[in-house]
Amino acid sequence: MNPYQEHRKALRHYFEYSNSGVDVVEDGLKEVPFGEYLVETGRLRRDQLLDAMMLQDRNPGVRLGECIAALGYLPYEEVDRVYDEYARLSVVEC
């Protein structure tokens, strides 16, 4: 099995695909909308988001932004700034 197939297999238990896109099928991934915002605004790639979500799953109670920063995808300060920006939005378009 190549690394891509292993990665897909590891993520399969989190997601199922639907006509509207990706649906979260497990609890504990409550930060997905913020993560999607990061991807949609070009601050994070989808594979980076999924890596951060897997790290978050292995570390209950850790926020997604902390995982993103810990992985070195964005500095902590940038995560805080973007989250403040995100929190001020009334609707997030995906």
C-alpha positions as CSV (number, residue, x, y, z in Angstrom):
1,M,0.0,0.0,0.0
2,N,1.5,3.4,-1.0
3,P,1.5,6.4,1.4
4,Y,-1.5,8.0,-0.3
5,Q,-3.6,4.9,0.1
6,E,-2.5,4.6,3.8
7,H,-3.5,8.2,4.4
8,R,-6.9,7.7,2.8
9,K,-7.5,4.5,4.8
10,A,-6.5,6.3,8.0
11,L,-9.0,9.1,7.3
12,R,-11.8,6.9,6.1
13,H,-13.3,6.5,9.6
14,Y,-13.8,10.2,10.0
15,F,-15.6,11.0,6.8
16,E,-18.2,9.7,4.4
17,Y,-18.9,11.4,1.1
18,S,-22.2,12.7,0.1
19,N,-23.7,14.7,-2.7
20,S,-23.1,17.9,-0.8
21,G,-19.4,17.1,0.0
22,V,-17.8,15.7,3.1
23,D,-19.9,15.0,6.1
24,V,-18.3,14.5,9.5
25,V,-19.5,11.1,10.9
26,E,-17.7,11.2,14.3
27,D,-18.0,13.6,17.2
28,G,-14.8,15.4,18.3
29,L,-14.2,17.3,15.1
30,K,-16.2,20.4,16.1
31,E,-13.6,22.7,14.6
32,V,-14.2,21.5,11.0
33,P,-16.0,24.8,10.0
34,F,-13.0,26.8,11.1
35,G,-10.7,24.4,9.3
36,E,-12.8,24.7,6.2
37,Y,-12.5,28.5,6.5
38,L,-8.7,28.2,6.6
39,V,-8.8,26.0,3.5
40,E,-11.3,28.2,1.6
41,T,-9.3,31.4,2.3
42,G,-6.0,29.7,1.1
43,R,-4.3,29.7,4.4
44,L,-4.2,25.9,4.7
45,R,-4.2,23.0,2.2
46,R,-6.8,20.3,2.7
47,D,-4.2,17.7,3.4
48,Q,-2.8,19.9,6.2
49,L,-6.2,20.3,7.7
50,L,-6.7,16.6,7.7
51,D,-3.3,16.0,9.3
52,A,-4.2,18.6,12.0
53,M,-7.6,16.8,12.6
54,M,-5.8,13.5,13.0
55,L,-3.5,15.1,15.5
56,Q,-6.5,16.6,17.3
57,D,-8.1,13.2,17.5
58,R,-5.1,11.7,19.1
59,N,-5.0,14.5,21.7
60,P,-8.5,15.1,23.1
61,G,-9.1,18.6,24.4
62,V,-6.6,20.2,22.1
63,R,-8.0,22.7,19.7
64,L,-7.6,22.5,16.0
65,G,-5.7,25.7,15.8
66,E,-3.2,24.5,18.3
67,C,-2.7,21.4,16.2
68,I,-2.2,23.5,13.1
69,A,0.4,25.6,14.8
70,A,2.1,22.6,16.4
71,L,2.5,21.0,13.0
72,G,4.1,24.2,11.8
73,Y,1.4,25.0,9.2
74,L,0.7,28.5,10.6
75,P,2.3,30.4,13.5
76,Y,0.2,30.6,16.7
77,E,-0.3,34.3,16.2
78,E,-1.7,33.8,12.7
79,V,-4.1,31.1,14.0
80,D,-5.4,33.5,16.7
81,R,-5.7,36.4,14.2
82,V,-7.6,34.3,11.6
83,Y,-9.8,32.8,14.3
84,D,-10.8,36.3,15.5
85,E,-11.6,37.1,11.9
86,Y,-13.6,33.9,11.5
87,A,-15.5,34.5,14.8
88,R,-16.7,37.9,13.5
89,L,-18.3,36.3,10.4
90,S,-22.0,35.8,10.6
91,V,-22.0,33.2,7.9
92,V,-19.2,31.1,6.5
93,E,-19.6,30.1,2.9
94,C,-18.2,26.7,2.0
